[in-house]
Amino acid sequence: MQTIQLTYKDGYAIAQLDRGKANPINMQMIQELIGLADTIANDDKVNGLIITGKEGFFTAGLDLVELSQLDQDGMKNFWKEFTRMMAVLVSFPKPLIASITGHSPAGGCILAICCDYRVMAEGKYMIGLNEVPVGIIVPKHIHSLYAFWIGERNAYQNLMEGKLMTPDEAHHIHLIDLVVPANKVLEKAEEKMKHYLSFHTTTWQTTKRNLRSELIRQLQVPSDAAFDATITNWFSPEVREILSKTLNSLKR
């Protein structure tokens, strides 16, 4: 793998996102996460997975620079694979924990809420789904996943406002389970992993599957037509202008 560094511990694995300073999510990272989750799900020697980031960033979200260069077919393929990654992670049968080492907006937040538990570094970091302000139509399945953790009302309002939150704000609405100093994030994630692994395996995994059954159903990758509105909107002149301003802001 080129965007993920994998470490095996006693009974579980740690996947460190490793793509530049901010770990932006591109097609390669998506496909490597899918492959890794599938491999570990079927490995009897590895009973859980922790996804972690780097100092200051879990992941800055989707790689908008790369996305801006795709044509319509490329964008449709990207969204299908991103949705497939969500489906694979949400249906991952074993404990899956996010060790959020810094900023985690948009796609980074989505990656985190696919997990069973989230530990985040305290400090001036932001997490949340800010797709609307950058011109991305939010599909129903993302709202459902967000609402699974923070409730329908909070999910609706936060999505419509593209709200980003501090770690403490996210903890207050139960988006984040634990906020700790940055040097303790991975340690606490490992403690939670060991706690989960102390339970009877079949009992824990079957309960997880039962509680997530509706999410799993919603995340079955839809037909090409389901992405048409998102793609059409993405290539509209108004959204391309928003994208151009966002990219200029990132460069600064």
C-alpha angles and dihedrals in degrees: 000000000000102000099039132056111207126206124182120216131178102304099342143056135231118214113197114198106231116181113123124305097311102032096230111197114244133165093274093054091047092053092045091051090050092050093045094049092048092049095049093043088061098040111098091197095059114063103177146011134222119197114204138171139206133278107298097006138061087177129317089223130248118004097250092182091060093041092052089062097054125101122224095275090048092050093049090051090048094053092047091053093044090052090047089053090052091049092050094048096044090050094043101130099210130066111292119189131184116219098196106199098179142322115018112172129159110338089018090058091047090053089050096049091053085069130084096234137015129208115185134191115247118237140070095331129130133218132175144087111290098165097125096060091053093048103258118137110230113228123219095250092061090052089050092052092047092047091050087071107028104025133256097278096048092044093050095048095042093049094047090050096040086231121193118196139200117243091259093049090049091048091051092060093040096250086121121040100198135014117200139157112291094250090057100049099094092038092056091045089055091049090054091047091054089049092054091046090055090071126085104279100223093044093051097043096044091049091050091051092048094050093047098042095109093047090049090051093050093049096058101126106263128222123281090259091064090068096048097095092048092049095045091049092047092058096044115117092242094054092043087057091051089048092050091053091047092051091049089051091051091050091053 
